[in-house]
């Protein structure tokens, strides 16, 4: 009796099914350990599923969720995550009313940035350099009392990056705060 190898198509289908099952297991673990100081995990899972359906991701969902956590909590390379930057900004606001006004806007801005930044490098319209630039500018805005204007400006830039009317090359620190003038001695 001759045994013929399975067709390429059935092998590919088997591999895809196994990967989906393994991803499902990894997703359940991540769900149990999802930090309470991050937006709802399902927002990121839904975004990932859309990217996966478009065929424009090679990352596993577990890897994708790790990048989300790094954005909000920071990493060894960039320890000041979005949560810490947000706290810095909110701590610099003078009144509770202003903080209540700014808090949902900075949360939306962070989510908009994170949803794009966490995509594969070849697909995303927001990179780590832009995030670092915004982090540095955010600290300057907090020191200068320009929190609300800063959020408006960066949100407009994020929207423009996402709709393709602004180039990522335009995102640099001087866009938000020109270099300090120094007196020549």
Secondary structure, DSSP 8 states (H G I E B T S, - for coil): -------HHHHHHHHHHHHHHHHHHHHHHHHHT--TTSS-HHHHHHHHHHHHHTT---S-HHHHHHHHHHHHH--SSS---HHHHHHHHHHT-SSHHHHHHHHHHHHHHHHHHHHHHTS-TTT-SS-HHHHHHHHHHHHHHHHHT-HHHHHHHHHHHHHHHHHTSS-GGG-SHHHHS--------
